[in-house]
């Protein structure tokens, strides 16, 4: 199951930074939409990040769908 927001480890890997303020600045510099929590830790919506990185969300949603793939039955 994918979490709605990126994990702290993922944000650190993406930005190459360990400190929250530096991560926030790096994310903004990359054009990734993010917010700061009350404690200063950046929050990044996984879907927004994936869209920014060019992931085709419709295909991803299709993969995660709980509806059967009827095309496979033909």
Residue pairs with C-beta under 8 A, 6 or more apart in sequence:
2 46
2 64
3 46
4 45
4 46
4 47
5 43
5 44
5 45
5 46
6 14
6 44
6 45
6 46
6 49
8 41
11 23
11 27
11 42
11 44
12 18
12 23
14 26
14 27
14 30
14 32
14 49
15 22
15 23
15 26
15 27
15 30
16 26
17 23
17 26
20 36
20 40
20 41
20 42
21 40
23 42
24 34
24 36
24 40
24 42
27 34
27 42
27 44
28 34
30 52
31 52
32 44
32 48
32 49
32 52
33 44
33 45
33 48
33 52
34 42
34 43
34 44
35 42
35 43
36 42
36 43
37 43
47 57
50 57
50 60
51 57
